[in-house]
Amino acid sequence: MFDSYQLGGLRLPNRVVMAPMTRARATADGLVTPAIATYYAQRATAGLIVSEGVAPSARGQSNVKAPGLYTDEQVAAWRPVTAAVHANGGRIFAQLMHGGRVGHEAVQGHRPVGPSAVALDGQVYAGTELGFQPAPVPYALSTAEAAEEARLFGAAARRAVEAGFDGVELHGANGYLIQQFLSSRANRRTDAYGGGVTGRIRFAVEAVEAAADAIGADRVGLRISPGGTAWDTAEEDIPQLYGALADALAPLGLAYLHTLVTTDEDTLLALRKAWPGTFMVNPSGQIGPQEATREGGQEWLARGADLVSYGRKYLANPDLVERFRTGAPLHPTPDHMTFYQDDTAFISYPSAQYA
């Protein structure tokens, strides 16, 4: 856990990664604020930081007050953030997150899009005035539009590098657009982007290829949640689906594949064996009451993972690596008010005092 690791052109001082977590503290124009720079700089001792989900396009916006990387102003707003992380000796990837059907017109200003005109069974947040509303039926992307939406990840990757990020992670997990194409429930298409396994992985492969072509494959990662059920996701043939995805992406030489523990161990271990490059595991699985533990991370490193990622533990413990290393007590599960609502409390968690 505390050994250094070579990740593409980056030398990581340890194998503990700060996982992406929604912060919802950007302006209405998707601009990050100085508090975000403080937040990430406080956690720069992580082997690698993966940012909150960042919209690659206006159409990809999902959350209220989520940041973007599709305008020059957004790029400029991110530069002090990446500079602050680098000044503290850290490394940071931008997570490119296209919400797809997980959105609402009141937030996005337009109808959400998806692989098919199938609404998720649940409610989505539509802003302070409307609160939670039934998820709308998304606009089904045409074949040409799906190809263009995949290419947008390349443009966003270039902007991320312009903003000072060391690389990007494409969000293919937790029920957002990339996983919607993988999902047999959300994807009812019969064209090249649907049907069997080959069609359902096509969008993910093309989005990753676009980012790799834009900034180099060794600066691009992909996050997945095989079998995950967030946002009414359902997948069939999970071992075959993700095995085919890994086989299609393996020749590219990506920075890493980042998986949540959302399916059975045999499937994940087979994926580890099939993946020739860096394999990162988030031991906590889908967001739930159980947080990942140091012991869980160590177990996955022993099973063959190269890196392990932590989310909520990093929110409450900016110096998580040193606490793990020294055995210093951890702050308990963070106050929910510091997740999204309060503008400053999320940067108020102190580091421990070490002898």
N, C-alpha and C positions, 0 to 999 in steps of 0.2 A: 504493500500500500504506500510506503514512503520511499520507494525506489524511484529514480528518475526514469523517464520514458521518452523515446524519440517518436514524435507524431509528425510525419511529413518533415517539413523544415523547422518544426518547433521542438525544442528540448523542454519537456515538462519536468518540473522538479519533484513531482509526486504523481500518483495515479488516481488521485481524488478529484473528481470533476463536479463543479457546481451545475446542477441540472437546470434547464430552462423553467421559469415560473412566471406566470402572468402577473404583471405589476399594475397595469391600468392607471398609470400616472402621467401619461402624455397629454399634450394639449389637444384641443378639438381638431387641429391640423396635423396631428400625428407627430408632434415634436417632443422629444424627450427634454427633461428639465435638469437643472444642476443637481437636484437631489438624487437623480438616477446615477450621475457620475460618482457621487459620494458612495452610494449603495454598492456599486460594483467595485470601486477602488478599495472599499473596506474588506472585500472578499478576494483580493488579488493573490493571496497565497495558495489558492486552489491550483491544482495542476493545470486546469483549464476551466474557464467560465463559458457557459453557453447562455446567451442572453434570453430574456423573455421573448415570446413570439412577436415577430416584426412582420407587418403586412408587406408582401412583395408588390402589391398593386392596390389601387383604390377598391377594385372589385374584390380583392382578397381580404379586406378589413372585416374583422369579426367582432371584436370586443370594443365596448365604449372606452375611450381614452387609451387605446392601444397605439403604439408607435408604428411608423412606417419607414420604408426605404425606397420610395418611388418618386420623391421630389428632391430638388437641390437643397431646399430648406431643411428637409429631414436629414439629409446627408450631413449638412453643416452642424445640425444640432447633435448628432451622434459623435462628432469629432472630439469634443471635450471629454466625453465618456470614455472612449477608447484610449485617449491620451492619459487620462487619470489612471486607468488600469495599468497601462504600460509604465507610467511613472512609478507605480508601486511594484513593478516587477512581474506583472501578471500577463496573461494571454486570454483573448476573448474571441469567440465565434458568435456571429449573429444567427439566431434561429429564424429562418424564413417560414412564416406560417400563413397559409392561405386558408381562410375559414370555410370556403365553399358554402354548403347549405346551412352551416352554423352561423346564422346572422339574422338581421332584421332590417327592413327598409328604413326604419326610423334611425338606425345607427349608420347604415351604409349610404343612404340616399338613393338606393336602387335595390331591385330585387336580388336576393342572393342567388348564386349559381351552384350547380351541382352536376354530377354525371347524368342524373335522370331527374325527372319531375316527381321526386318522392320526398315528402317532408319527413323530418325526423319526428319520432313520437315523443314529444316533450315540449318544454317551454324554453325560450331564449330571452335574454335580457334586452329590452328595447329602450333603455334610458330611464332617467329618474322620473319623467312624467308618466310613462306608460308602464314601467316596471317589467315584470315577466309576462310574456305573451306567447300564445301557441306558435310553434315554429311554422314559418310560411312554406308553401310549396316552392322549391327553387326553380329557376330557369334552367332547363336542360341544355348544356353546351352542345353545339353542333360538333361534328368531327373536326372541322377546320378551327373552330373556337377552342376546342380542347387542346389541340396542338399549339395554338397561340398562348393559351394559359400556361402550358408547360414551359414554353420559351421564356415567359416572364421571370421565371426563377433565375435565368441567366442574367437578365438585366439587373435584377435585384442583387445578385451576387457581386456584380461589378460595382454597384453603388456601395455595397457593404465594404469592399476593399478600399474604395475611395474615402469612406468614412473612418478608415483606420482599423477595421476588424481584421483579425488574423485569418479568418476563414468563415464559412457558413455551415450551418446544419439545416437541412430541409426537414420540416415537421411532417413526417409521414405517419404519425401516431394519433391516438386520442380522438379519432372520429372527424378530423379535419379533411380538407379536400383530397390530399393524396390517398389517405385511407378510405375515403368515400369511393374512390375508383377501385380500390382493392375489395371493397365490401360487396357481398352478394345481395345485401338488403338495399343499399343506397344506389348500386349500379345495376340497372336493368337494361343496359345498352345491348345492341346486337351488331354494332359496327366494330371497328378495329380496337376500340377502347373498352369493350365489354365482352360478354359471353364467358368463355373459359378462362383458365389461368393466364394464358398468353395475352389475352386482351385486357384482363383486369390489372396486370402489372405494367402495361404499356405507359400509362401516364406517369407513374412513379419513375420509370426508367428514363423517359424523355425529360422530365423535370431535372433529374440528377445529371443527366448528360448535358443539359443546357448550362447548369451551374458549373460543371467541370470544364466545359469548353470555354466558359467566360473567364475563370480565374485559376484553372488548374485543378485536377482531380485531388491532389494531395492537400487541398484546402477546403474540401467539401465532405461533409458527413451526412448521414441520413438517420433519423430517429424513427423507430417502428414500435408497434405494440401488437404483436401477433395474437389474434384472438381477443383483443381488447374490445370492450363493449361500450365505451364512452360515446355519448351523443347518438345512441340507438344504432350503434355499429353492429353488424353481424358478418362473419366471414365463413366461407366453406373451404374445405380441403386445406386447412391451415399449414400443415407440413409441406404440402406440394406447392401451395401459393408462395410461401416465404422462401422455400428452397429454390423455386424458379426465379424469384426476385433476386436472391443472393447470387445465383448463377449468372444472371444477366448483368449484374453490377460488378461482379468480381474482376473482370478484365480491365475495368477503368482505373484501378489503383486509388480508390478513395481514401480519405483520411481515416474514416472509421464507419462502422455500423453500430448504432446505439439502440439497444432494445430494452423495453420494459419487461418485467417478469409477469406476463399476462397470459401465458399458456403453460402447458405442462413442461416439466424439466427436460424430458427426452427430446421434445421438439427444439427447445432452446440449445441443448447440447449438440444436437445434430446441426443446427444452424452455425454454432461455434466451429464445428469441424469443417463445415462447408465454406466458411468465410475465410479467405486467405490473408486478410489484413487485420487491422486493429479492431477489436471487439469490445464494446463498452456495454455495461449492464447497469440498469437502475434497479436495485434489488427490491424496491418497495412495490413494484407493480403499479396497477392503475391507482389513481388517487383514492385513498380510503383512510380508515381510522389507523391503520398500522403504518408507522414511519419506518424507513430503512434504518438498519443498525450497522455499526462498525463490523460486527460479527457477520452480518449478512453480506457485506461487501467483501470481507476476507474470504468467505466461503466461495463467492463467485470468482474471485481471483484464483483460488485454488482449483476451480473447475475449468480454468482456461481463459477467463476474461482478462483483458489487458488493462482496462480502466473501469472504475465504478463511479456512478454519479449519485448525488444526493440533492434533494430539493428542499423540503421544509426545514431540515436540520441546518441547511445553510442560511435560511432566513433568520433563524434564531441564534446562530453561532457563526459570526463572520470569520472567526479564526478556527474553523472546524478541523482543519488538518492538524494544527498544533494541539487542540484538545484531544483528538484521537491519538496523537503521538505521545502525549504526556500523561494521558489518563485523567486530565482535568474534567470536572463534571460539566455536562452539557446543560444549556438552558432547556427547560421543558418545551413541549409543543408551543409554538409561538402564538401570541394573542391574535385572534382572527382579525381584530381591527387593524393590525399591521399588514394584513394581506393586501387590501385594496383601498380602504376608506381613508385612513389618516395619511396626510401628505408628508409627515416627518417621522412618525413612530417607527417606520420600517428601517430607518437608519440609526435608531437609538440603542440597538442591542450592543452591549459592551463586549470587548474581548476579555479573556480571562487574565488574571495576574499570575505570571509564571516566576518561579524561583530562579 
